[in-house]
Amino acid sequence: MHEASIALSLIAVATETMLEHGGGRVSALTVRIGQWSAVVPEALQAAFPAAAEGTPLEGACLSIVFVPGVGDCPTHGPVELELRRGLRCPVCDLPTPTLLQGDELELDELELD
Ligand SMILES: [Zn+2]
């Protein structure tokens, strides 16, 4: 239940942010999930309602923004990676050891009531 613990930590971060803004309830939140973050968006969506029960996020609408993996090819610069090929440039097949984006798991937006 990897995604359940992720849902709980997102709720903790969202609650903290909400308190900083003096809000009483979160009505919607957007989370950015990288293709390479090993988080399954569907599983997170499924785990969220139960995790949010009894918190200021109960009943909040969870939106997930999927972020594709982008690697840094020595020849081609930033290239969009294909998960099944691993960290390799899809054009020239050179290794792209630096992941520029795609491993994020972060709270992007909060809507407060
Ligand atoms: Zn390349």
py3Dmol code that shows the C-alpha trace and the ligand (Angstrom):
import py3Dmol

protein = """\
ATOM      1  CA  MET A   1       0.000   0.000   0.000  1.00  0.00           C
ATOM      2  CA  HIS A   2       2.674   2.418  -1.147  1.00  0.00           C
ATOM      3  CA  GLU A   3       0.088   4.852  -2.529  1.00  0.00           C
ATOM      4  CA  ALA A   4      -1.858   4.974   0.741  1.00  0.00           C
ATOM      5  CA  SER A   5       1.174   6.312   2.592  1.00  0.00           C
ATOM      6  CA  ILE A   6       1.780   8.780  -0.246  1.00  0.00           C
ATOM      7  CA  ALA A   7      -1.835   9.942   0.057  1.00  0.00           C
ATOM      8  CA  LEU A   8      -1.313  10.469   3.789  1.00  0.00           C
ATOM      9  CA  SER A   9       1.838  12.547   3.317  1.00  0.00           C
ATOM     10  CA  LEU A  10       0.147  14.653   0.620  1.00  0.00           C
ATOM     11  CA  ILE A  11      -2.721  15.272   3.020  1.00  0.00           C
ATOM     12  CA  ALA A  12      -0.232  16.307   5.722  1.00  0.00           C
ATOM     13  CA  VAL A  13       1.471  18.794   3.378  1.00  0.00           C
ATOM     14  CA  ALA A  14      -1.867  20.118   2.116  1.00  0.00           C
ATOM     15  CA  THR A  15      -3.191  20.551   5.654  1.00  0.00           C
ATOM     16  CA  GLU A  16      -0.068  22.450   6.678  1.00  0.00           C
ATOM     17  CA  THR A  17      -0.346  24.736   3.628  1.00  0.00           C
ATOM     18  CA  MET A  18      -4.021  25.288   4.341  1.00  0.00           C
ATOM     19  CA  LEU A  19      -3.307  26.297   7.946  1.00  0.00           C
ATOM     20  CA  GLU A  20      -0.640  28.745   6.753  1.00  0.00           C
ATOM     21  CA  HIS A  21      -3.321  30.402   4.634  1.00  0.00           C
ATOM     22  CA  GLY A  22      -5.861  30.357   7.414  1.00  0.00           C
ATOM     23  CA  GLY A  23      -8.309  28.224   5.435  1.00  0.00           C
ATOM     24  CA  GLY A  24     -10.675  25.812   7.112  1.00  0.00           C
ATOM     25  CA  ARG A  25     -11.102  23.210   4.422  1.00  0.00           C
ATOM     26  CA  VAL A  26      -9.546  22.057   1.155  1.00  0.00           C
ATOM     27  CA  SER A  27     -12.043  21.608  -1.670  1.00  0.00           C
ATOM     28  CA  ALA A  28      -9.620  20.551  -4.390  1.00  0.00           C
ATOM     29  CA  LEU A  29      -5.969  19.766  -4.873  1.00  0.00           C
ATOM     30  CA  THR A  30      -3.707  19.109  -7.816  1.00  0.00           C
ATOM     31  CA  VAL A  31      -0.720  16.823  -7.553  1.00  0.00           C
ATOM     32  CA  ARG A  32       2.075  16.463 -10.076  1.00  0.00           C
ATOM     33  CA  ILE A  33       3.290  12.911 -10.541  1.00  0.00           C
ATOM     34  CA  GLY A  34       6.322  12.071 -12.640  1.00  0.00           C
ATOM     35  CA  GLN A  35       6.277   9.057 -14.926  1.00  0.00           C
ATOM     36  CA  TRP A  36       9.469   7.894 -13.187  1.00  0.00           C
ATOM     37  CA  SER A  37       8.299   8.431  -9.616  1.00  0.00           C
ATOM     38  CA  ALA A  38       7.031   4.839  -9.290  1.00  0.00           C
ATOM     39  CA  VAL A  39       3.636   6.156  -8.171  1.00  0.00           C
ATOM     40  CA  VAL A  40       0.597   4.742  -9.939  1.00  0.00           C
ATOM     41  CA  PRO A  41      -1.872   7.635 -10.386  1.00  0.00           C
ATOM     42  CA  GLU A  42      -4.887   5.323 -10.417  1.00  0.00           C
ATOM     43  CA  ALA A  43      -3.794   3.721  -7.149  1.00  0.00           C
ATOM     44  CA  LEU A  44      -3.308   7.140  -5.567  1.00  0.00           C
ATOM     45  CA  GLN A  45      -6.770   8.242  -6.728  1.00  0.00           C
ATOM     46  CA  ALA A  46      -8.197   5.076  -5.220  1.00  0.00           C
ATOM     47  CA  ALA A  47      -6.348   5.476  -1.912  1.00  0.00           C
ATOM     48  CA  PHE A  48      -7.085   9.163  -1.450  1.00  0.00           C
ATOM     49  CA  PRO A  49     -10.733   9.269  -0.247  1.00  0.00           C
ATOM     50  CA  ALA A  50     -10.115   6.845   2.636  1.00  0.00           C
ATOM     51  CA  ALA A  51      -6.888   8.607   3.613  1.00  0.00           C
ATOM     52  CA  ALA A  52      -8.655  11.993   3.586  1.00  0.00           C
ATOM     53  CA  GLU A  53     -11.488  10.866   5.839  1.00  0.00           C
ATOM     54  CA  GLY A  54     -11.625  12.908   9.014  1.00  0.00           C
ATOM     55  CA  THR A  55      -9.102  15.476   7.727  1.00  0.00           C
ATOM     56  CA  PRO A  56      -9.746  18.961   6.276  1.00  0.00           C
ATOM     57  CA  LEU A  57      -9.388  17.280   2.882  1.00  0.00           C
ATOM     58  CA  GLU A  58     -12.344  14.952   3.304  1.00  0.00           C
ATOM     59  CA  GLY A  59     -14.364  15.050   0.084  1.00  0.00           C
ATOM     60  CA  ALA A  60     -11.768  17.150  -1.723  1.00  0.00           C
ATOM     61  CA  CYS A  61     -11.363  16.613  -5.443  1.00  0.00           C
ATOM     62  CA  LEU A  62      -7.948  15.201  -6.325  1.00  0.00           C
ATOM     63  CA  SER A  63      -6.545  16.021  -9.762  1.00  0.00           C
ATOM     64  CA  ILE A  64      -3.370  14.412 -10.979  1.00  0.00           C
ATOM     65  CA  VAL A  65      -1.054  16.006 -13.518  1.00  0.00           C
ATOM     66  CA  PHE A  66       1.119  13.417 -15.177  1.00  0.00           C
ATOM     67  CA  VAL A  67       4.680  14.585 -15.892  1.00  0.00           C
ATOM     68  CA  PRO A  68       6.567  12.686 -18.607  1.00  0.00           C
ATOM     69  CA  GLY A  69      10.202  11.763 -18.066  1.00  0.00           C
ATOM     70  CA  VAL A  70      12.738  14.048 -19.734  1.00  0.00           C
ATOM     71  CA  GLY A  71      16.401  13.111 -19.839  1.00  0.00           C
ATOM     72  CA  ASP A  72      19.458  15.090 -20.836  1.00  0.00           C
ATOM     73  CA  CYS A  73      21.075  13.530 -23.921  1.00  0.00           C
ATOM     74  CA  PRO A  74      24.711  14.612 -24.490  1.00  0.00           C
ATOM     75  CA  THR A  75      23.914  15.041 -28.203  1.00  0.00           C
ATOM     76  CA  HIS A  76      20.262  16.045 -28.355  1.00  0.00           C
ATOM     77  CA  GLY A  77      19.778  17.910 -25.087  1.00  0.00           C
ATOM     78  CA  PRO A  78      16.465  17.396 -23.308  1.00  0.00           C
ATOM     79  CA  VAL A  79      14.576  14.436 -24.778  1.00  0.00           C
ATOM     80  CA  GLU A  80      11.348  12.796 -23.695  1.00  0.00           C
ATOM     81  CA  LEU A  81      12.121   9.327 -22.382  1.00  0.00           C
ATOM     82  CA  GLU A  82      10.188   6.150 -22.932  1.00  0.00           C
ATOM     83  CA  LEU A  83       9.788   4.143 -19.766  1.00  0.00           C
ATOM     84  CA  ARG A  84      10.400   0.791 -21.478  1.00  0.00           C
ATOM     85  CA  ARG A  85      13.750   1.978 -22.884  1.00  0.00           C
ATOM     86  CA  GLY A  86      15.032   3.224 -19.536  1.00  0.00           C
ATOM     87  CA  LEU A  87      17.346   6.205 -19.242  1.00  0.00           C
ATOM     88  CA  ARG A  88      18.303   6.312 -22.912  1.00  0.00           C
ATOM     89  CA  CYS A  89      17.770   8.906 -25.633  1.00  0.00           C
ATOM     90  CA  PRO A  90      14.938   7.722 -27.921  1.00  0.00           C
ATOM     91  CA  VAL A  91      16.751   9.295 -30.910  1.00  0.00           C
ATOM     92  CA  CYS A  92      20.343   8.042 -30.621  1.00  0.00           C
ATOM     93  CA  ASP A  93      20.076   5.507 -27.766  1.00  0.00           C
ATOM     94  CA  LEU A  94      22.852   7.163 -25.728  1.00  0.00           C
ATOM     95  CA  PRO A  95      22.459   6.952 -21.940  1.00  0.00           C
ATOM     96  CA  THR A  96      20.807  10.009 -20.385  1.00  0.00           C
ATOM     97  CA  PRO A  97      21.850   9.660 -16.746  1.00  0.00           C
ATOM     98  CA  THR A  98      20.378  13.010 -15.721  1.00  0.00           C
ATOM     99  CA  LEU A  99      16.637  13.061 -15.297  1.00  0.00           C
ATOM    100  CA  LEU A 100      15.481  16.654 -15.888  1.00  0.00           C
ATOM    101  CA  GLN A 101      11.879  15.981 -14.961  1.00  0.00           C
ATOM    102  CA  GLY A 102       9.641  13.038 -14.317  1.00  0.00           C
ATOM    103  CA  ASP A 103      10.531  11.988 -10.774  1.00  0.00           C
ATOM    104  CA  GLU A 104       8.354  14.570  -9.040  1.00  0.00           C
ATOM    105  CA  LEU A 105       5.652  13.925  -6.551  1.00  0.00           C
ATOM    106  CA  GLU A 106       4.474  17.286  -5.381  1.00  0.00           C
ATOM    107  CA  LEU A 107       1.503  19.342  -4.453  1.00  0.00           C
ATOM    108  CA  ASP A 108       0.852  21.810  -7.247  1.00  0.00           C
ATOM    109  CA  GLU A 109      -2.364  23.623  -6.311  1.00  0.00           C
ATOM    110  CA  LEU A 110      -4.778  23.836  -3.441  1.00  0.00           C
ATOM    111  CA  GLU A 111      -8.286  25.237  -3.499  1.00  0.00           C
ATOM    112  CA  LEU A 112      -9.450  26.390  -0.118  1.00  0.00           C
ATOM    113  CA  ASP A 113     -12.969  26.940   1.112  1.00  0.00           C
TER     114      ASP A 113
END
"""
ligand_1 = """\
1
ZN
Zn 20.306 11.654 -28.302
"""
view = py3Dmol.view(width=600, height=400)
view.addModel(protein, "pdb")
view.setStyle({"model": 0}, {"cartoon": {"style": "trace"}})
view.addModel(ligand_1, "xyz")
view.setStyle({"model": 1}, {"stick": {}})
view.zoomTo()
view.show()
